[in-house]
Amino acid sequence: MSNEQLELLRQADWLQRASVRKAFEILDGAGGQTKAVGGIVRNTLLGIGTGDVDMASKFTPNEILDRAEKAGVKAIPTGIEHGTVTLVIEGETIEVTSLRQDIKTNGRHAEVVFGGDWEDDAKRRDFTFNAMYVGPDGELLDPLNGLQDCLDREVRFIGDAKARIKEDYLRILRFYRFFAHFGSGRPEADGLRATVAMKSGLDQLSPERVWQEMKKLLSAEDPSRALLWMRTTSVLASILPEGEKWGIDAIHGVVAAEKDLNWSIDPMLRLISILPPMPDKMVALGKRLRLSNAETDQLQKWALVDGLGADMTEQDLKASIYWGDQDAIVSALQLSLASMRAKSGENLEAVEKAAGYLKLLKLAQSWNAPTFPVKGQDLIKLGHDAGPELGEKLKGLEKSWVESGFAKSVEDLLAELA
């Protein structure tokens, strides 16, 4: 390891935090009993945002709990059967997992014993660049030579790729998720072949875990290469069959628009871009992957948006927003704008349409729909009877008010009814 990389670890901000120093102190990090592990080490070496601090320890879970109690630190046995204890220090949570060895594996349900050495623990992990450890002094322990893979941005399974996937089929999606966030070039060949051979195992996963992993993948700065390989290997069709014939080409335009127009990364917008606008399929997808009610509702409302053209008038757009769903219309306009921007190098018409969609998008994002000023009580005071007919009269007045550009006053509308 170069001096530059060593210095990155030694000077890492997270290593200097009081909460992390305290955790090392409680668990004898200076004596080599406890080390930080996984993503925090990988991300530091890559010079990117670090995230949560996870630790591995030679102490058993009960010993960790005992040491925390003696130090007056809150400790929660969040996954004690798997050896995990969560320390809460100065408002920060640090997960500490005892070193483990697999005795027998059955999917995610592995029989483990606590103990063993760092290499035993490392071999239980998924990818080489997630099996690096760092002590309180910033010294790197790399029992499986993950450093080079990390620096090369190579997502490589530890040991036999098929065997690692069989332990937990979610590792298929994790392979592509890590490639989306950290990978370069093309995915590692053995891992790629293993995902193809083992993809039928995805059916064994809970829908919630699949969606959680896909959402993380879609949150990458640019997930398009990972999605391309997932489509090539049919892994994408296994979990998102709705988009198989629709394609993923639109994702490129969305990513470019996010960068150029300073849009926030939105995994739901990216998901929408690779799905067909078919409300029934969106509802079915939401049920199958057990999306939240809000997420399913978002997909369905987007699929119901219709009639948005680059040349539509501002009044027509306002009417569409008033009668429809503003967030869904914003999403539809974003996708249309991204699509036209992607085609703008081909012809002038696409440039003109992109300009039109951009203008409409700005309006849709900023406009607040007014409240219809006429109430049922207003009509009753004029002698109209309560009931279904009253509702129809109100709806007619509301339509007239919208068509006027929301300009007619209560007096105008009541006079119109009379």
N, C-alpha and C positions, 0 to 999 in steps of 0.2 A: 504494500500500500504506500502511495506517495505521501510525502510530508504535507502536501496540500489537502489530501483527503483526511489525513489524521487530524489536521488542524480544524477541518470542518466539524469533526466529531467533538474535539476538545472544546471548541468555542460555541457549540450549539446552544442556542438560547434556552431550550428546554432543560438541558443538563444543569443550567445555573439556577433554575427556579427553586425556591425554598421548599416547595412541596415535593419535588423530585429528590432533592438532597435529603430531605427528611425520610422519605421512603427508603432510600439507600442506607441511611444511618440505622433505621429500625431493623433492616433485613441484611445487615453486614455486607453491603456492596463492596466496601473497601477490602473485605476479606475474600472476595470472589464468590460469595454465596448467592448473590442476586445481581441480575443484569437486565437492562432494557433490551427489548427484542422486537423484531418485526418491522412494521411499517414506519415507526418513528426513526429507526436506523436507516432503512432504505431511503426514505424521503430526505433525510439530512444529507446523505451522500450524493443525492441527485440535486441538492440545492433548491428544493421546492418546499412549499408549506408542509409543516410537519404533522400536526394532528395529535391524537391521543397518545399518551405514554402507556405502553404495556410492559410488564416485567415478567421474567422467569426466575424462579428461585429454587435452590436446593432444599429449602425448608419445606416440610409438609404443610398442608392447609391449616392443621391445628396449631402447628408451631408459628405460622404466620399470624393467626388470630391471637395467640398468646402474646407474641412480641408486640403486636399493635396495642393490645389492651394495656400492657405494662408501660407503653410509651404514651398512653392517653390519646391514642388515635382511633377514630371510628373505623371499624372493619366490618364489612358485610359479606357473609358467605354466599355470594351470588351464584356460584356454580361449584359448590364445594365437592360434589360427587365427581366433578371433572378436575378438581384441584384448583379452582379459581376463587380468589378472595379479592374483594374490591376495597381499597383503602380510600378514605375521604380525608384529604389534608388541605386545609386552607381553601376549601370550596372546589378543589380539583379531585376528580376520581382517577385512581390508578389501579388497573387490574393486574393482579399478581397471580401467576399460575405456577404451581409446583412442577418441577421437572418430572416427565412421565415416560414410561415405556409401554408400548402396545403389547398386550398378551394375546389378544384375539380381536379381530375387527369384523363387524357386520354392518356395513354401511356406515352411518354416523354413530352407531352404538358400539363403540370400541371398549374392550375391557383393558384397563390400564392399571399399572402399579406406579406409585410415586417413588421417585429416586432415579438412579441412573446418572449418566453424565450429560454434558452439553451436547455431544454428538448424538446420543440416543434421542434427546429431546428434539434436536434439529431434524432428525429423520422423520419425525411425526408430522412435520409441517408440509405445506403444499408446494411452494416454489422456493428455489434457492435464494432469491433475493429477499425472502421473508424469514430466512433462517440465520440472520446475523445478530450478534449480541454486542452490547456495549456496557462497560462498567462505569462507575462514577467519575473515573479519570478520563473518559473518552476513548479508552483502548478498545479496539475492535477484536472480537472473537468470531472467526468465520470458519466453522468446522466443515462446511460443505462447499467451500469455494464459491460462495454466492456473490462476492464483491465484483468479480469480473462481469458476471451476468448483469448485475445491477448497473455498472458503468456502461455496459454495452446495450442496456435497455432490452435485455433478452428475458422473456418470461419462460422459465424452464422448470418443469416438474422435478421434484426431488425423487431420484430413483426411477423406477419403472412408471411411466405416465399412466398406463392403463390400471395398474395396481393402485395408484394414488387416487384416480378417479373412482374406482370401485369402492374405496373407503367412504367417499362422499361425492355423489354425482353433481352436486352444486359446483364442484371444482371445474367442471366444463365451462360454466358461465363465468366463474372467477378467472379462468384462463383468458377469456376474451375481455373481461372487464379490466384486468390488469394490463392487457395489451392496449386497450383503448386509452388508459391513463398514462402508461409508461413505455409501451413498446415502440420499437422502430423497425423499419424494413418490413419483413414478413414474419408471421408467427413462427416460432421454433417448430421444426418439421415433425419431430416425434410427438410433441404435444398436440399439434394439429391433427395428425393421424389418429391419435388416441381419442380426441373429441369426436371424430367421425365414427370410429368403431364403437364407442360407448354411448352415443347420444340417445339411444333408446332408454337408458337409465334415467333420463330427465323426467320421464313419466312418474318416477317414484318420489319425486320431490314435492313438497307442499307448495301450493300456488303462491302463498305469501313469500316464501324464500325465493322463488323464481322472480317474482315482481320486484322484490327488494334488490336483487342482484342486477336486474335489467335497469332499474332506476339509477343505480350507481353507475352502470356503464353509460347510460344516456346523459349522465352529468359530466362526463369527461370533456375536456376542452374541444376535442374533435373526435367523436366516436365513429366517424364514417368508415375508416379502414377496418375497424373491428367488426362493424356491421356487414361490411363487404365479405369478410372471411366467414362470418356466421352464415351469410346467405350461400356462399360457395359450398360450405360443408353441410348445408341443410339444417344446421343447428337452429337458425333463426326461424325456419318454418316449423320446427318442432314446438316452439313456444309461442310463436306469433303467426299461426297459419292464416289469419285474416289478411296479413300483408304480403303473402307469398307472391300473388299475381299482381300486386300493386307496385311493388318495387321500393327500393331505398334511395333512389337517385335524388329525391328532393332534399335529403338530409344535407347534401353539399351546399345548396343554396341557403339553407337555414343557418348553417354554421358560418358561412361567409357574411350573411346579414348581421348575425350576432356580433361579429368582430367589427364590421364596418360601421354599423349603426348603433353600437354600444348597447345592444340588448343584453339583458341578463340571461344566462344559460337556464333554459327551462326544459327539464326532461320530458314534461308532458307535451309541450309544443313539438319537440323532436319526435316523440312517439306518434303524435297525430300526423306528422309529415310522412310517415311510412305506412299509414293505414288508409283504407278506402273510406270515403264519407258515406257510410251506410249505417244508419242508426241501429238497426237490429243487430248487426255484427258488433257494434260497439258495446251494446248491452250484454251480448253473449261473452265478449272478451272480458268485460268487467266482472262478470260472474265467475268465469273460468279462472282468472288470475286473482280473484277476490280483492279487486281494487277497492279503495274506500268509496263510500257513496258519492262523495264530492268528486272523486276522479272519474267514476263511471258517468256521473251527470255531466261532467265537463266534456267527455268524449261524445256523448249522445247529443248534447246541445250544439257542439261544433259540427257534427254530421248533419244536423238539421238546417244549418245556415245555407241559404240559397239566394241567388240573384245578385250577388255582389260583383259589379263590373267596374273596371278602372275608370269608366266615363260616367258613372252614376252621379247624380247631383247630391249636393250636401243635404238638401231636404229629404231626398229618398233614403240616404244613409241614416239620417236622424230618425226617420220613420221606422226603418228596419231595426234600429237599436231600441226604439220605444216599444215596439211590438215583440221584439225578440230578446236575445240574451247578449248583453254588451260584451262580456268577456269572450264569448264564443265568436262574435263578429270580429273582435280584435285579433283573435287567433287566426281566423280565416283570412283576414287582410294581411297579416304577417306572412302567412304561407304564400299568398298570391304575390305579394311584393318580393319575397325571396325568390320565387320561381321566375318572375320577370327579370329580376336583377341577374340571375344566372344566365338568362338568354340574351341579355342586353348587348353582348358582344357580337351577336349574330345579325340583328336587324334593328332598324330604327323604331319599328312598332313596339318592340319589347321595351325600349328605353322610354317611350311615351307612356306605355302602360305602367311601368314601374313608377314614374313620376306621379301618375294618377293615383295609384294605390298608396304611395307614400303620403300624399295629401289627405286621402280618406282615412288612413291609419292614424295620423296625428289628430284628426277630428274625433275619431272614435275613441281614442285614448283620453281625450280631454273634455268631451262634452258630457254634461250632466242633464239627464232627461228631466223636464219639468213634471210637476204633478197635475193631473187632470183636475181642473178647478170646480167642476160641477159634481154635487153629491146627490144621492137619491132623495135626501130630505128636501133639497131645493125643488125637485119636481113634485113631491108630495104637497109642499106648501102651495103650489100652483093648482092643486086639485087633481093630480094624477094619482091613481090608485097603486098601492104597493102590490108587487107580484112580478111574474115573469115579464109582462109587457113593459114594466118600468125598467127592468134590466136591459131590454132591447132598445128602448128609447135612449137610455144612458150610453149604450154602446154606439148607437148611431151618432149621438152628439160627440162622443170621444173621437170617432173616426173623422168627423167633420173638422174637429179642432186640430187633429194631427195634420190633416190635409191642408189646413190653413197655415201650416208652419208654426203651429202652437200659438198663433197670434190672437185668435178670437177670445174675447172676454166672456165672463159668465153671462153678462147681459146679452151679448151677441148670441150666444148659444141658446139661452132661454127664449129669446125673441124668435130665433130660428125654429125652435120646437113649437112655439105658439102659432 
